[in-house]
Amino acid sequence: MLNLGLVGFGYWGPNLARSFSQLDEVNLKYICDIEEKNLEKIKRSFPQVNATKDFSELLNDVSLKAIVIATSAVTHFQLAKKSLEASKHVFVEKPIALHSKEALELIHLAEKKKLLLMVGHLLIYHPAIEWIKEYIKKGEIGEVLYLYSQRLNLGRLRKDENVIWSLAPHDISVALFLLEEEPLEVIARGGSYLRYGVEDVAFLTLTFPGKKIANIHVSWLDPHKIRKLTIVGTKKMVVFDDMESSEKVRIYDKGVEPVSTFKPYSEALTLRFGDITIPSLKMKEPLTLECLHFINCIKEGKKPRSDGLQGLKVLKVLEAAQRSMNQGGQPVKMKETKI
Ligand SMILES: NC(=O)c1ccc[n+]([C@@H]2O[C@H](COP(=O)([O-])OP(=O)(O)OC[C@H]3O[C@@H](n4cnc5c(N)ncnc54)[C@H](O)[C@@H]3O)[C@@H](O)[C@H]2O)c1
């Protein structure tokens, strides 16, 4: 049994508490939150767990092997740093930190202390995303030309971070995971309509090597609830719709192909409208898979899929997007991440 502590029991923390507490190999020993009302909730929902306001209780318990951080982003760096310094493995929710140099410090600290540092990029543990990744790797969709994702809803407004920092880490992590590359350039534009200076809607364009484009539209001020990713390849097109309860992935055998004989340009391409197929996926809750991955990596001494380096790569895109948005949508060049 691995003793684990969780800090942050607001909106997301209870989901992590539930998932970790359901794993056979985990003993959820502490849940920490600074708010009195959340302490009461912890005691009601997890009566067997130590509920505390004092984070140092977790740090000082030598039997505690790992700490899960689900507090607001502004606290991630300090809490993760203290946890690593106290020799605990760390799972920190996205984004890993607010500044690249903080993320780098965490990566180096974890390396030095031979501890695991994992970032909560939930979607890359989604069975549908894993399936699409394999499908791309097998060459089934041909070369990826571009992709776009939409994460839209009305509500869960935040005042301490804008919609890019709140929602786009999911889509950025998926784009980086599927394309296995970092963007060369980031452009972002956004609008704040509800609170001065906090963008409610944003459009990001990431340009990757080979002119691949990833477009990301995030909003908490939208009439639709959409969580959708479309990938267009030279052979096929794939749509992942996370709002669908079962048929989450559709493969469109559609494309444009050159005809073999020489013809004038307008006649030299033919459109192909083939079948639409729906693969059968073994669905499991992504959050359970993510939590299990963290525990298995600790047990087996493996590097997590969303390790500190992945967290840093996503953070660099967030920083570039913020800079671009601040400059009215000016392109921001990116350098390859080296640690
Ligand atoms: N993976 C996902 O799909 C997903 C979804 C939502 C949120 N999140 C992430 O989870 C994290 C928390 O988001 P949320 O929506 O639950 O925020 P929230 O504000 O609802 O909850 C944060 C909680 O942390 C507590 N807290 C803050 N500082 C603390 C400290 N120093 N010590 C102890 N407790 C402290 C607060 O009292 C609060 O209860 C964020 O990083 C967010 O990005 C992830």
The ligand as a Gaussian input file, in Angstrom:
#p B3LYP/6-31G(d) Opt

LIG

0 1
 N       -7.851000      17.695000     -15.173000
 C       -8.970000      18.385000     -15.243000
 O       -9.850000      18.090000     -16.053000
 C       -9.189000      19.539000     -14.298000
 C      -10.462000      20.082000     -14.154000
 C      -10.617000      21.144000     -13.278000
 C       -9.524000      21.649000     -12.597000
 N       -8.295000      21.101000     -12.772000
 C       -7.113000      21.640000     -12.074000
 O       -7.242000      21.351000     -10.681000
 C       -6.683000      22.403000      -9.915000
 C       -7.730000      22.923000      -8.949000
 O       -8.811000      23.442000      -9.677000
 P      -10.240000      23.637000      -8.984000
 O      -11.166000      23.956000     -10.077000
 O      -10.527000      22.485000      -8.101000
 O       -9.955000      24.931000      -8.109000
 P      -10.735000      25.385000      -6.799000
 O      -10.377000      26.806000      -6.583000
 O      -12.176000      24.978000      -6.888000
 O      -10.085000      24.499000      -5.636000
 C       -8.790000      24.705000      -5.157000
 C       -8.802000      24.315000      -3.678000
 O       -7.462000      24.406000      -3.177000
 C       -7.498000      24.969000      -1.870000
 N       -6.176000      25.562000      -1.620000
 C       -5.613000      26.625000      -2.248000
 N       -4.372000      26.859000      -1.759000
 C       -4.170000      25.910000      -0.803000
 C       -3.054000      25.616000       0.046000
 N       -1.943000      26.353000       0.009000
 N       -3.173000      24.584000       0.890000
 C       -4.320000      23.836000       0.937000
 N       -5.387000      24.072000       0.154000
 C       -5.316000      25.094000      -0.715000
 C       -8.617000      25.978000      -1.913000
 O       -9.123000      26.242000      -0.614000
 C       -9.639000      25.254000      -2.808000
 O      -10.559000      24.507000      -2.048000
 C       -6.219000      23.455000     -10.929000
 O       -4.861000      23.260000     -11.174000
 C       -7.007000      23.140000     -12.175000
 O       -6.314000      23.510000     -13.354000
 C       -8.121000      20.045000     -13.597000

